[in-house]
Amino acid sequence: MEASRHEPGAPAGPPITGHDAISHDESPVHNWRVSQLKRLGLPGSLAEIYADGIDWHQIARLVKHGCPPQLALGIVR
């Protein structure tokens, strides 16, 4: 007799990987990147949009040398 998926010890099915595993709103890494970008002076909405698509270190370097945060974002994008 084959075990159903709802019984203890039954196969759990294929693992959830990649983008399906954790949404951006739940990802600790995404949230940390957003906080770093906001700390550098980017508005929260822009930080949320670009957090996973840019290297925040490059923005930090530009801001440290006097570049306005939104201009730094434009340069790095």
GUMI-324204 format. One record per residue: residue in one letter; x, y, z of N, C-alpha, C in turn; chain. Coordinates in steps of 0.1 Angstrom, whole numbers, plus 2048, in hexadecimal, padded with zeros to 3 digits. Atoms other than C-alpha are relative to their C-alpha. Example, Ala and Ser with C-alpha at 12.3 -4.5 7.8 and 13.67 -1.06 7.14 Angstrom:
<nodes>
(node a, (809, 7F4, 800), (87B, 7D3, 84E), (809, 80C, 800), A)
(node s, (7F7, 7F5, 800), (889, 7F5, 847), (7F8, 80B, 808), A)
</nodes>
This chain:
<nodes>
(node m, (809, 7F4, 800), (800, 800, 800), (809, 80C, 800), A)
(node e, (7F8, 7F4, 802), (80E, 822, 7F6), (7FB, 80A, 80B), A)
(node a, (803, 7F6, 7F6), (810, 83D, 811), (7FB, 80D, 7F9), A)
(node s, (805, 7F3, 805), (7FC, 85D, 80B), (80A, 80B, 804), A)
(node r, (7F7, 7F4, 7FD), (80E, 87F, 80C), (7FD, 806, 80D), A)
(node h, (804, 7FA, 7F3), (7FC, 888, 82C), (804, 7F8, 80C), A)
(node e, (7FD, 809, 7F5), (808, 86B, 841), (80F, 803, 804), A)
(node p, (7F2, 7FF, 7FC), (828, 86E, 856), (809, 7F6, 7F9), A)
(node g, (7F6, 809, 806), (846, 860, 844), (7FD, 7FF, 7F1), A)
(node a, (802, 800, 80E), (836, 865, 822), (809, 80A, 7F9), A)
(node p, (7F8, 7F6, 807), (84A, 876, 807), (7FB, 80E, 800), A)
(node a, (804, 7F2, 7FF), (849, 89B, 809), (7FE, 807, 7F3), A)
(node g, (800, 7FA, 80D), (84B, 8A1, 7E4), (80D, 807, 7FD), A)
(node p, (7F3, 7F9, 804), (865, 8B5, 7D1), (803, 80C, 809), A)
(node p, (7FC, 7F4, 7F8), (878, 8CF, 7E5), (7FD, 80D, 7F9), A)
(node i, (803, 7F3, 806), (86F, 8F3, 7E0), (80E, 807, 800), A)
(node t, (7F3, 7FA, 802), (88E, 905, 7D3), (7FF, 80E, 7F9), A)
(node g, (800, 7F4, 808), (898, 926, 7C4), (7F7, 80B, 805), A)
(node h, (809, 7F5, 7FC), (880, 943, 7C3), (7F3, 7FC, 806), A)
(node d, (80C, 805, 7FA), (863, 92D, 7CE), (801, 7FE, 80F), A)
(node a, (7FD, 803, 7F2), (873, 926, 7EF), (7FC, 80B, 80A), A)
(node i, (802, 7F5, 7F7), (871, 948, 7FF), (7FD, 80C, 7F7), A)
(node s, (802, 7F4, 808), (860, 967, 7F1), (809, 80B, 805), A)
(node h, (7F7, 7F5, 7FD), (873, 988, 7F1), (7FC, 806, 80E), A)
(node d, (804, 7FA, 7F3), (85E, 995, 80E), (804, 7F8, 80C), A)
(node e, (7FD, 809, 7F4), (868, 977, 824), (80F, 7FD, 800), A)
(node s, (7F2, 804, 800), (88D, 974, 81A), (808, 809, 809), A)
(node p, (7F7, 7F8, 7F7), (8A5, 97F, 835), (80B, 808, 7F9), A)
(node v, (7F5, 7FA, 807), (8C0, 987, 81C), (7FA, 80C, 7F8), A)
(node h, (806, 7F5, 807), (8A8, 99D, 807), (7FD, 80B, 80A), A)
(node n, (804, 7F6, 7F6), (89C, 9AF, 827), (80D, 807, 805), A)
(node w, (7F4, 7FA, 7FB), (8C0, 9B5, 832), (806, 809, 7F5), A)
(node r, (7FB, 7F7, 80B), (8CA, 9C3, 80F), (7F7, 80D, 800), A)
(node v, (809, 7F4, 800), (8AB, 9DA, 811), (805, 809, 80B), A)
(node s, (7FC, 7F8, 7F5), (8B6, 9E6, 833), (80E, 807, 7FE), A)
(node q, (7F3, 7FA, 803), (8DA, 9ED, 827), (7FE, 80C, 7F6), A)
(node l, (803, 7F5, 80A), (8CD, A01, 809), (7F9, 80C, 806), A)
(node k, (807, 7F5, 7F9), (8B5, A15, 81F), (80A, 807, 809), A)
(node r, (7F6, 7FA, 7F7), (8D2, A1B, 838), (809, 80A, 7F8), A)
(node l, (7F8, 7F8, 809), (8E5, A2A, 81A), (7F9, 80C, 7FB), A)
(node g, (807, 7F5, 803), (8C9, A42, 814), (7F6, 7FE, 7F4), A)
(node l, (809, 802, 80A), (8B4, A32, 7F9), (7F2, 7FF, 806), A)
(node p, (80E, 802, 7FB), (88E, A34, 7FD), (7FC, 7F1, 801), A)
(node g, (804, 80E, 7FE), (87E, A14, 809), (7FB, 7F9, 7F3), A)
(node s, (806, 806, 80C), (86B, A0E, 7E8), (80B, 7FC, 7F6), A)
(node l, (7F5, 803, 809), (88B, A10, 7D4), (809, 7F5, 805), A)
(node a, (7F8, 80A, 7F9), (89E, 9FB, 7ED), (7FA, 7F2, 7FE), A)
(node e, (808, 80D, 801), (883, 9E0, 7EB), (801, 7FB, 7F1), A)
(node i, (800, 804, 80F), (883, 9E0, 7C4), (80E, 7FB, 7FC), A)
(node y, (7F3, 803, 805), (8A9, 9DF, 7BF), (809, 7F7, 809), A)
(node a, (7F8, 807, 7F6), (8B5, 9CB, 7DE), (807, 7F3, 7FA), A)
(node d, (7FB, 80D, 805), (8BA, 9AA, 7CB), (807, 802, 7F2), A)
(node g, (7FB, 7FE, 80E), (8C6, 9B9, 7AA), (80D, 808, 7FF), A)
(node i, (7F4, 7F7, 800), (8E4, 9CF, 7B4), (809, 7FC, 80B), A)
(node d, (7F6, 802, 7F5), (903, 9CD, 7C9), (800, 80C, 809), A)
(node w, (801, 7F4, 7F7), (8FC, 9E4, 7E6), (80D, 805, 805), A)
(node h, (7F3, 7FB, 7FD), (921, 9E6, 7ED), (805, 80B, 7F7), A)
(node q, (7FC, 7F5, 80A), (926, 9FA, 7CD), (7F9, 80D, 804), A)
(node i, (807, 7F4, 7FC), (90B, A12, 7D8), (806, 806, 80D), A)
(node a, (7F9, 7FB, 7F3), (91B, A15, 7FB), (80D, 807, 7FD), A)
(node r, (7F4, 7FA, 804), (93C, A1D, 7EB), (7FE, 80E, 7FA), A)
(node l, (803, 7F3, 806), (92E, A39, 7D6), (7FB, 80A, 80A), A)
(node v, (805, 7F7, 7F6), (91A, A47, 7F3), (80A, 805, 809), A)
(node k, (7F5, 7FD, 7F7), (938, A46, 809), (809, 80B, 7FA), A)
(node h, (7F8, 7F6, 807), (94A, A5C, 7EF), (7F8, 80C, 7FC), A)
(node g, (808, 7F4, 802), (92E, A76, 7EF), (7F5, 7FF, 7F5), A)
(node c, (80A, 801, 80B), (917, A69, 7D3), (7F2, 7FF, 807), A)
(node p, (80D, 802, 7FA), (8F2, A6D, 7DB), (7FB, 7F2, 7FD), A)
(node p, (804, 80E, 801), (8E1, A4B, 7E1), (7F9, 7FD, 7F3), A)
(node q, (807, 803, 80C), (8C9, A4D, 7C4), (808, 801, 7F3), A)
(node l, (7F7, 7FF, 80B), (8E4, A58, 7AC), (809, 7F3, 800), A)
(node a, (7F7, 80C, 7FE), (8FA, A3B, 7B9), (7F8, 7F4, 7FA), A)
(node l, (808, 80B, 805), (8DD, A23, 7B1), (7FF, 801, 7F1), A)
(node g, (800, 7FF, 80F), (8DA, A31, 78E), (80D, 7FC, 7FA), A)
(node i, (7F3, 804, 806), (8FF, A2C, 788), (802, 7F1, 801), A)
(node v, (7FE, 80F, 7FE), (8FF, A08, 796), (7F7, 7F8, 7F8), A)
(node r, (80A, 808, 808), (8E0, 9FD, 784), (805, 7FE, 7F2), A)
</nodes>
